[in-house]
Amino acid sequence: MRDAVLAYLRGRPGDPEALAIALFHAQRAASPLIAAMTMRSDGASPDPQGWEDIPAIPVSLYKRLSLRSFSGTPGCCFLTSGTTGSERGVHELLDAAVYDASSWHHFTEVCGGVPGPVRSLCPPPGGDSSLGHMIGHFAAASGHPLDQLFDAAFGIAGAAFERMEGPMFLPATAFSLDAVLDPGRRAARSELGPESLVMVTGGFKGRRVRLDSEAVYRAIAPRFGAPRVVGEYGMTELCSQLWTDPVPAGAVPGWFRAPVWMHVYTVDPISGAPSPAGGLLRFVDLANTDSVVAIETMDLGRVERSVDGDRVWLDGRAEGAELRGCSLRAEDLLVAKNP
């Protein structure tokens, strides 16, 4: 199934819904655990006929179970960010080939690719962060150098932000970008043009502070000039990401675009019944070849159908859901540097 999915991601024709159903059956056959977890309540094996018939596994179970559908040693393991001191979930992959193909294809389709050197305010590649891996892959795939400006050892490399010249790609978590935009840093304004791209990812709500997303987005123009700005939504448990359409600096990005090989829908947070008007987000991600193809998150949102991929509007976290995400990792690092 991995070869069939990779062929589809790389432009070969196919029906993503049919592939997702076939992948679901393959995952159940490969893993007794996944088979048991996706059994119908009456004890019968499920026979999905469409995207939303595929049983979805709650993302919280990645913390407790090894949800892999392959044998042998994982070639790649990504850990969820979680909260300080909490148990972290693990997404085990046979290798990163499908993840890389999925992330790169959809990013270039929506954002047009990497316009220049990568100045990263995200976790570094080579560790357990799926975000850091993705940014490292983008740099390698585009042939541009990667300048890591934020990590656990050094915090934010402030001198590197005195002035920047484009074109460039500046990916950042919400918390790290907010720290760079802090007026107290007294950094000189950069005059980036629309050929440059600023990427913002991660939530804007944390344990210590509550950031205003609009304020962060609007502060990009006074600090960086006129680059394009794009929002990214992803999670460790998914091998595909969603991107907003790029907007001019100073504007706030809107709906997130899912790739055509991903189906997104909403359910009632209590009953789990379909809730087309909005509710808990479920993702059926064809790129999740090595674990489970369908997951249920604790994020609330709405979905609109489009010929070029589902569009998702985020409405926050379900009440009682633990805070998580790459921005919390950034917050932990900032707290460690500035207690």
Summary of the structure (lengths in Angstrom):
residues: 339
radius of gyration: 19.7
end to end distance: 48.5
largest distance: 64.7
contacts: 1117
relative contact order: 0.16
helix: 30%
strand: 24%
